[in-house]
Amino acid sequence: MSSRIGLVMLGGNSMKEITKVVVDAMGGDNAPHEIIKGAVEAVGKSDAIHVILVGKEDVINQELSGYTYNKEQISVVHTSEVIETAEPPVMAIRRKKDSSIVVGLKMVKDKEADAFVSAGSSGAVLAGGQLLVGRIKGVERPPLAPLIPTEKGFSILIDCGANVDARPSHLVQFAKMGSIYMEHIMGVKNPKVAIVNIGAEEEKGNALVKETFPMLKECKDINFIGSIEAREIPHGQADVIVCEAFTGNVILKLYEGVASVLVSKIKGGMKQNLRGMIGGLLVKPVLKKTMKDFDASEYGGAPLLGLTGLVVKTHGSSKAKEVCNSILQCVTFKEEGINEKIKECIQAEEKSAQE
């Protein structure tokens, strides 16, 4: 049954279209408990969602038995296999056809669902997204695009893991897709786009950056502001941070590592003596709000942009809050027609090139 025709009555004669989200119940370090808990929280926050949990049915049902939720909003699809993190991604996708990842992605491909969310094997999700769901015509490489917290809010880091060996034309498309996402999902008008570099000067950078820079500069449908150095990223100097996946993944992992160390150091300092504990109690409300502002899990997972259906990859260590927010972001993605907007952008690009 196509998710596009799912409607629910909302009082009177108003109707709301349901977003069907397939969730990999077996993927991630904290599966299935945190994954299922996140799914239950999501349907509790929105009646416009139907979650399809894929995985070992008996395990999923046992977990669900501990929760109270609208039974019409969650269903279970049994799969007998699980793709482990250490398995070669492409081989696993081809061999384990009854795994939660493969079955979930095929449901999106067959329009039985609008989106797929997984905290499982990154390689398998990325490979399966391209092989099973497929790219929008004209999209050269789908990028993985997480939101990262900054002093001014959030920026999108694109690409952070899907395309290590990217070409200039790929980065130009990343910039366009990232701009569409930031404007229509995050509400940033005319988002500022920058390419990661080792200096602000146009002549700096490696061969990829030097070749991409003038191409981005010529793009009339993005707000390109030039290069951005890594130290400026946390200050929110740009809304769309463009790079190939090797650089993006290093930035992301360093970001997460430094944040973790800082939190640990602050907590440790507060517990060293009585003065620290008293000071900690005084600053706790402000510190708690600040840490929440810098919590990327508040905005869900990283979408693999440019596919014919939505695929969202969450951290392997995701807890219920990130899973819940990843499911909720799928609703906004669908309502805003992000795939359609990307398709229109790419088609306009191709038409312009032909002229």
N, C-alpha and C positions, 0 to 999 in steps of 0.2 A: 504494500500500500504506500503510495507516495505521500511524504510528509507535507507536500505543498497543498494538499486538500484537507488537512486536519484543521477543524474549526471547533471552537467551544463557545457556548452561550455565556454571556456575561451580563445578565440582567436585561430586562426589556428585550429589544430586538438586536442589540449590539452583538457582534461576533468578533472573536479574537483568533488569529491564526496561531496554531501551535508550532513551536520549534522542537523538532525531534533531535535529541542529542544522544549519540551512542557513546557510552563510557566504558573504557577498558577496565574492568573490575579487578583484573589479575596483574596489571602492570604497576611497577613502582616498589620502592622499599617498604612502604607502609600498606601495601595491598593485602587483603581486600578491605580491611577495617576502615582506614581513613578515606579510601576512595568511595565506599558505599555511604559513609557518614556524610561526605561532601555532597553526594547525589541527593540524599534525603534533605539536607539543608537547602539545596538549590530549589527543589520542588516546593519546599515550605515557604520560600521567598517569592515564588512566581507561579501563577497558575497557567502561564503561557508556555510551559516547558513539559515535555514528556521525555523522561530519561530511559534509555534502553541499556541495561547493564549486560555486558557480554563477558562470559567466563564460565567457570564450573558452577553449574546451576545449584547443586546442593550446598556448596560453600556460600554462594551469594544469598540464597534463601535463609540460611542459618543466621547470617549477619543481619539481614533485613528484619528477621523476627524480633530483634531487640528494639525496633523503632516503631513509632506511630507516624504514619504518613498517608497521604491520599493514594490509595492502591491503584487508581486509574492513571496516575502520573508516572509510575515506574513499572517497567516490565523487564523480564529476564530472557536472554537468548543463550542457550547452552553451547559452550565450545569445550572440546576435550583437550586442547593443547595450549601451551604457554610459550611464547618466545622469550628466552632468557637474554639478559644484557650482553653476555659474552659471545653469543652466537653471531656468525657472519650474517649481516642484515639481509642481503639479497637472497642468499641461500635459504635462510630461515623463512622468508616470505614465500618462496617457491615450494618449500618442503612442508611447512606447517600450515596447510590450507584451512585447518579447523582451529587455528589459534584465535585468541580474542582480538588481536591486532588485525589480522587478515579479514576475519569475518566482519569486524566493525567497519573497516575501510571499504569493503565491498558493499556494505549497506548504504554508505554515502554515495558510492559510484552508481548504484542502482536506484538512487533517489528514494530509498526507503527511510533515509534520515538526512537531516540537514548538516550535521556536524559530527566529528569524531574527536574525543578527548582521551588522551593517554599519558600516563606517567611512566610507561614502560620503556623498552629499548629505543633510544633516540634514533639509532641507525635504522632500525626496522620501521619506525614510524615515518621517517623521512623518505626512505626507499619505497616503502609501501604507498605513501602518499602520491609519489610520482608514477609508480608502476600501475597501481590499482585505481586510484581516483583520477589521475591524469591532469595535465596542465591545460589552462585556458589557451586557446589557439593564439599564437604570437608571443606567449611568455617563454623566454629562453630558459630561465632557471628559477624555480620557486625558492625564495629566501625564507629563512626562519627569523622571525622578527619579534623579540621580546621587548617589553617596556622596562626601562631602567629608571629608578628614582633619581631626581636631581633637585637642586636647590629651588628651582622654579616649578616643580611638579614632576612630570615624567617625559622622557624622550624615548623614541623607538630606535633600537639598535638593529640595523639590517645590512648584512646578514650576520648571524652569530653561530652558524653551525652546519648549514646545508651545502655551501659551495666554496670549498677551500681554494680551488683554482678557477677564479672568476675572470671574465673578460670585461673590458670597459663597457660594452653594450649591456652586460648583465647589471653592472652597478648603476647605469642610467635607469634601467627598469626598476631596480630596487628603490631608487630615489622617488620615482613616480608612485610606486605602490605604497611606499612608506608615507608619502604625503597624503594619499587618499585615505589611508588608515587613520592617521593622526587628525585629519580634518573631520572625518565623518564618525569615527568611533570615540576619539578623545575630545572632539569639539574645539580643536585648535585651528583658528582661521589663518589661512595663508602660512602654513608651517614652514619654519626655516630649515633648510637642508644644508648639511655640511659633509664633506668627505674627510675621513680620518687621515691625518698627515703628521709628519714630524716637525712641521713648522707652518707658519701662516702664509709664507711666500708661495706664490703660484709655481715657481720653478723648482720647489722642493718636492721630495718624495721619491718613491720607487717608480719603475716603468709603468706599472698599472695606474698609479695615482696621477702621474704626469699626463698619461694619455686620456684618462677619464675626466680630469678637471675641465679642460676646454669644452668637452661634450656636455657636461653638466651646466657649464656657463651659458651654453647656447640654448638650453631647454627653456622654452617660454612658459611651460605649464607647471614649473616648480619655482619655489623661492630659494634659489641657491645663493648662499652667503660665503662660499669659499671653503677653505680648509679649517679643520678643528684639531687641536692637539688634545691628547688624552687627558691632561690635567684640567681642561676646560669643560669636558663632558659633564662632570658632576655639578657644575655651576649652571647647566641648562642653557648654554650658549646657542644650541641648535635643537630643534624638535625632532629632526630625522638625521640619525648618524649613519652614514653610508660607508661600508667597507666590505672586503671579502671575508669569508667565514673564519679563516685562521685568525686574523686580527680581531674580528668580532668576538670570537670565543675566548681569546686571551683577555680582552677587555672585560667581558662578562664575568669570567671566573675570578679575575683579580678584584673586581668590584665586590663580588660576594664574599671573597676571602677577607678583604680589608674591613668590610662592614661587620663580619663575624668577630674579628679580632678586637675592633673598637668596642663593640657591645660587651665582650668578655672583659676587656680592660676596665671599662667604666663600672661594671658590676663589681669587679674585684676590688677596685679602688674604694668603692662605697662601703665595703665590708671589712676594710683593714682596721679601722678603729671607731671609737664612739663618735668622733666628729664626722667621720665619713658617713656613718649610718644615719646620723641626724640630718646631715646635708642631703643625703640620698632621699630621705622622706620628704624633704622640702621641695626638691626638684622633680620628684617622681611624676606628678601629673603632667608637667611640661615635657619631661623626657619621654614619657609614654606616648604623648601625642606626636612628638618628633619622630620617634621610632616607627610609629604607624605610618607617617607620611613617607618614610623611606622603605616601607615594606612592599616589595614588588608583588607579593602574593595577593595583595588587595585588588590587583587588576587582572588576575588570572594568569593563564599560560601564554606561550608564544605561538601565534598562528603561522602556518606555512602558507604564505601568500602566493597567489597566482595559480591555484588549483581550481578545478571545476566545482569542487565542494570544499567545505571548511574542515581543516585538520589542525588541531591545537595540541601542542606538546607542553606538558607541565613538567616541573622538576621531578626527578626520580624520587626525591625525598619529600614530595608534596604531602601536606597535611590536608585535612578536610576543608579548611578555609580556601586554599588555593584551588582545590578541585571544584568547590562550589562556585567560586568566582569565574573559573574557566568555563563552566557550564553556562553561567549567566551571560558571559560576554558573547557566547554564540547567538543569543537572542538579538543582541544589538547588531552583530555582524550581519545577520539575516535581514533584520528590519531596515537597516541602512543600505542594503543591496551592494555590499562591498565588492563581491565578485562581478556583479554587473558593471560597476563603475570601473573596475580594473580592466574588464573586457572592452569597454568603450574607449578607455585611455589607450590601450594597445592598438585597437583598430584605427583610432585617429592617428596614431604614430605611423602605422603601416601606410595609411592613405597619404599622409604627408610625405613619406619617403618615396612613394610612387610618383607623386607630383613633381 
